[in-house]
Structure formats: structure tokens, C-alpha cells
């Protein structure tokens, strides 16, 4: 703590805390529950005088205790998480004691005390002076719980109606602050700030010795310390705090500067390495690019040469294929021509053979026709001769005059049927007697023979 010309700040703070503590330690007495004075209200007094049922009420404070019934027949209902002790006038021992015990209550002879059974937490702000005579604020907390209520209610003051634990918490807080101050007074500022475990061990040992006693004996207060923790330790003087931080800050600044220098050196080294790697990579990339370009150019040249060779070979192959196709086409054309000539020759031969056959058939037909005609003519001639002979026989049997008359009558018809002569041939018939039928028939036969020889000499069809 710092001291100025106007006074001792630390002393003033201690005196002020002492005054506050004395005020807090004054018991806030209240009318005990169940006493006649607790029903001093107008309504309660009226009900009591009239002998009616008193209204159901709860005791003030953190514990919700309900009191039911009227006049001398009342019931006290205690929550299950609260300790209660019930005493009666004329009895040395309590009638009921324990956790969450409800009971019948007679206001004229009975009294009871209800205390919360939950864990209590005490916040501690201890202004201490260390071995270097410097002020240090130590902040912590203590958690405790009632372990043995039959011992606790006899040794501790739970008479505050609003907060039964207030005085117990104040007493334990004062003991805790005293223990912390005693321990801190033997330690240096650095020890207090860096290692709080000795303070915790000392505070725990003292509070347990007071609250629990030794070996669970009857010397304790019936309480159990659950945990003790130191949250913070702060130097009261801001200048001292800065001076304490300066070496570390300077050391950290030096370390930071050295780290910056090392970082800058490392960065510069890394930059040089990165630049070298970058330049090496660039040269490597350029070399690889040159190799790639050369390989690409070689590949492109090989590709072009191969393409030209392929195209030339393809052109030759195409030319050869075209020549082969042309040759094949020519051969096919010649073969077709030869076949056509062969077919034409065969067709001509067949045509000639057919024509010859036709001619032969025609000639045969003509010869057969001529033969048939000749045979017919011969037959006809024979018939005519036979008819003529018969007629001659008939005519012989007739007179010459009738025969001449008939011949003369048939001469126009005979002349009409005779063909027009292309030439005139004179046939002289001599030596026959025209006056007779035989001589006349002889002359007619001679004329028919001349005509037939003329026809045969002219040929068929003339």
C-alpha cells in the first residue's frame, strides 16, 4: 500500500472495515417463530381472541417454513433441504432435530430453529501486507456445509431472521482473512503472485481445524469445508505493479526484439533462399521449356516428314489403286467385249442357223408344196384325164356334133381361166383328126404337156 502526506490509506481502509464488521456482527434479533408476540398483528390478535383458526403463514427468511393450524394445535412444515431443531419448555433435549423434519407445535411451550442445509459460499477480499511491506489484495472463496447440526446449532449463531447464515459467514470470512493475512505476511510479493498453493493449504488447514475440529471430535463447529480457492492476487500499488512488470516486460521486449531480429534474419534468409529457388526454378523452367521446344520442333518436323511420307505413299497407293482399278476396268471391259462378241457370234451363228433352218424349212415347205402341188396337179391331171377319158368315153358314145357344140360352148371359159401369156409360143398340132373326139383330145393333151413343161422350166411360183 502506498502512503502519502495526507495519511495512511491502508490504515484508513482497515479502520473502515473494522467499523463495518462491528455493525455486521450485531445480531439482528427478531421475535422467535411461534412466540405470542409474533402474532401481534391486528388480524391475528382478533382471530386469537375469538378462538378462530389462525391464517396459514410462512416464517420470514430464506427457508420456506409453513405453519398451519390454530391456537395451540399447530403444525410446522419444514422443507426437505433444511435443518430444524424443536425444543419444549421443561425438556433438556430437543424433541425433533434433523433434516427436513416436520412436527406439531405449541406456541406457548415450544420453540424451533430452521437453518438452510445447502452449501454456502463465502467471498473473500483480504487486504494483506507481504514480507516486503507492500499491500496485496487476495481474492478467493470458501464453500462450506453443515455436517453435524446437533453441534452446529449449539455453537453457532443462527438467530438472524432474514439470513440465518449471515453471522456464521461473517465469522468464517474473518477467520479466513486472518489466515490469509498471516500467510501472506511471510511471503514475498512474487511468491504471492506466482504461487497461491501455500495460501490455499494454510487457509484450508485453519478453517478445517476450526470448523471440523480434530478427528471429528466435539471440538469443532459441526461444519465441513467443501473447498477453498484463491481466485486472484493483486498488488495495491500501481507503481509497484508496473515496477514488478518492468523486468519481465523488458525481458519480454528483449526476447520480442531478438525474436523480431531472428525473424527478420530468417525472413531475409528465406527470401534469399526463395529468390535462389525462384531463380533456379526459372532457369530450370527455361531449360525445360527449351527442351520442350526442341522436342516439340523435332516432333513437329518428324510429324511433318511422316505426314509428307504418308501423303506421298498414300498418293502412290492411290495412283496404284487407280491404275489397278483402271486395268481391272479395262480387263473387265475387254472381257465384257469378248463375251459380248462371243455372245454376238453365238447369236449370229444362231441367227444364221435359224435363218438357214428357216430357209431350209421354207425350201422344204416350198418343195413339199411344190411336190404337193405337183402331186395335186398330177392327181388332178389324172382325174382330169380320167374325167376326160370318161367324158371321152361318154363323148365317144355321143355324136360329134354334140361334142363340138360343148367344146365351142366351153372355149370362152377356158380362155378366161388361161393366164395372160408373157410370151407366145406356137404349137402346131398336126397329124390328128379334129373331126373326131380322140383327135381333139390328143391335141388338148399335147397343149397341156406344152404348158406344163413351160411352167416347170420357169420354176416354182412363176
Rosetta blueprint (number, residue, H / E / L):
1 X L
2 X L
3 X E
4 X E
5 X L
6 X L
7 X E
8 X E
9 X H
10 X H
11 X H
12 X H
13 X H
14 X H
15 X H
16 X H
17 X H
18 X H
19 X H
20 X H
21 X H
22 X H
23 X H
24 X H
25 X H
26 X L
27 X L
28 X L
29 X L
30 X L
31 X L
32 X L
33 X L
34 X L
35 X L
36 X H
37 X H
38 X H
39 X H
40 X L
41 X L
42 X H
43 X H
44 X H
45 X H
46 X H
47 X H
48 X H
49 X H
50 X H
51 X L
52 X L
53 X L
54 X L
55 X L
56 X L
57 X E
58 X E
59 X L
60 X L
61 X L
62 X L
63 X L
64 X L
65 X L
66 X E
67 X E
68 X E
69 X E
70 X E
71 X L
72 X L
73 X E
74 X E
75 X E
76 X E
77 X E
78 X L
79 X L
80 X L
81 X L
82 X E
83 X E
84 X E
85 X E
86 X E
87 X E
88 X E
89 X L
90 X L
91 X L
92 X L
93 X L
94 X L
95 X L
96 X E
97 X E
98 X E
99 X E
100 X L
101 X L
102 X L
103 X E
104 X E
105 X E
106 X L
107 X L
108 X L
109 X L
110 X E
111 X E
112 X E
113 X E
114 X E
115 X E
116 X E
117 X L
118 X L
119 X L
120 X E
121 X E
122 X E
123 X E
124 X E
125 X E
126 X E
127 X E
128 X E
129 X E
130 X L
131 X L
132 X L
133 X L
134 X L
135 X E
136 X E
137 X E
138 X E
139 X E
140 X E
141 X E
142 X E
143 X E
144 X E
145 X E
146 X E
147 X L
148 X L
149 X H
150 X H
151 X H
152 X H
153 X H
154 X H
155 X H
156 X L
157 X L
158 X L
159 X L
160 X L
161 X L
162 X L
163 X L
164 X L
165 X L
166 X H
167 X H
168 X H
169 X H
170 X H
171 X H
172 X H
173 X H
174 X H
175 X H
176 X H
177 X H
178 X H
179 X H
180 X H
181 X H
182 X H
183 X H
184 X H
185 X L
186 X L
187 X L
188 X L
189 X H
190 X H
191 X H
192 X H
193 X H
194 X H
195 X L
196 X L
197 X H
198 X H
199 X H
200 X H
201 X H
202 X H
203 X H
204 X H
205 X H
206 X H
207 X H
208 X H
209 X H
210 X H
211 X H
212 X L
213 X L
214 X L
215 X L
216 X L
217 X L
218 X L
219 X L
220 X L
221 X L
222 X L
223 X E
224 X E
225 X E
226 X E
227 X E
228 X E
229 X E
230 X E
231 X E
232 X E
233 X E
234 X E
235 X E
236 X L
237 X L
238 X H
239 X H
240 X H
241 X H
242 X H
243 X H
244 X H
245 X H
246 X H
247 X H
248 X H
249 X H
250 X H
251 X H
252 X H
253 X H
254 X H
255 X H
256 X H
257 X H
258 X H
259 X H
260 X H
261 X H
262 X H
263 X H
264 X H
265 X H
266 X H
267 X H
268 X H
269 X H
270 X H
271 X H
272 X H
273 X H
274 X H
275 X H
276 X H
277 X H
278 X H
279 X H
280 X H
281 X H
282 X H
283 X H
284 X H
285 X H
286 X H
287 X H
288 X H
289 X H
290 X H
291 X H
292 X H
293 X H
294 X H
295 X H
296 X H
297 X H
298 X H
299 X H
300 X H
301 X H
302 X H
303 X H
304 X H
305 X H
306 X H
307 X H
308 X H
309 X H
310 X H
311 X H
312 X H
313 X H
314 X H
315 X H
316 X H
317 X H
318 X H
319 X H
320 X H
321 X H
322 X H
323 X H
324 X H
325 X H
326 X H
327 X H
328 X H
329 X H
330 X H
331 X H
332 X H
333 X H
334 X H
335 X H
336 X H
337 X H
338 X H
339 X H
340 X H
341 X H
342 X H
343 X H
344 X H
345 X H
346 X H
347 X H
348 X H
349 X H
350 X H
351 X H
352 X H
353 X H
354 X H
355 X H
356 X H
357 X H
358 X H
359 X H
360 X H
361 X H
362 X H
363 X H
364 X H
365 X H
366 X H
367 X H
368 X H
369 X H
370 X H
371 X H
372 X H
373 X H
374 X H
375 X H
376 X H
377 X H
378 X H
379 X H
380 X H
381 X H
382 X H
383 X H
384 X H
385 X H
386 X H
387 X H
388 X H
389 X H
390 X H
391 X H
392 X H
393 X H
394 X H
395 X H
396 X H
397 X L
398 X L
399 X L
400 X H
401 X H
402 X H
403 X H
404 X H
405 X H
406 X H
407 X H
408 X H
409 X H
410 X H
411 X H
412 X H
413 X H
414 X H
415 X H
416 X H
417 X H
418 X L
419 X L
420 X L
421 X L
422 X L
423 X L
424 X L
425 X L
426 X L
427 X L
428 X L
429 X L
430 X L
431 X L
432 X L
433 X L
434 X L
435 X L
436 X L
437 X H
438 X H
439 X H
440 X H
441 X H
442 X H
443 X H
444 X H
445 X H
446 X H
447 X H
448 X H
449 X H
450 X H
451 X H
452 X H
453 X H
454 X H
455 X H
456 X H
457 X H
458 X H
459 X L
460 X L
461 X L
462 X L
